[in-house]
Amino acid sequence: GNNLAPSSKRAVGMALLISCGNMGGIMGSNIYLSREAPVYRTGFACSFAMCVLAVLMAFALRKGYERENKRREALLREKTEEEIRAGYGEQELLDIGDRSPFFKYTL
């Protein structure tokens, strides 16, 4: 939630996150097949694959945030804050939220 701005974008992001979390309950009731008891190969394989995918996506997102933070830091080293702000209005900086050159992603 900290990496989404403004609040409208944060609200949609949190709703999507909760929706994805709730899909686990739906999947769990359909991938653990009773005919595979007690081993449940399909269920455990799907669960393991989703966990691995989630870890990989978290690393990719972290690298993406680090890259974007470095790009924004380089911009701030090249130009002064006043020069950057001159290209935007105050309301425009608030409206663009996490696309603002002053926004820093948390890792």
Phi, psi and omega in degrees: 000331181291338184264011177240128178212148000284189187298329179294319178292322178297319181296316179293318179299318179292322177297319178294321178298315179295321178297316179296321178296322180288339177294337178300320178294322178292314180296317183302324181281350182246341183260344175269090187279133183296331180290345179265003182300145358267006186275319179054054181304312182298314182296313181290325178294317178295317179297316179296316179298319179293322178295315179298316179299319179296319179295315179298319179294323178296318177296317180297318179295319178298315178297320178298318178294319178298316180298316180293320177298320178295320178298318180290324176295322178295320178297319180290335175283328181285320184237155176281162179300322180295321179296320179291315181297333180297334179277354182228153168271162180300316180294324179296320177298323177290322183290326183281348171055243185285356174270359178294142178294348181262353181282133177244128177284140177270144184251000000 
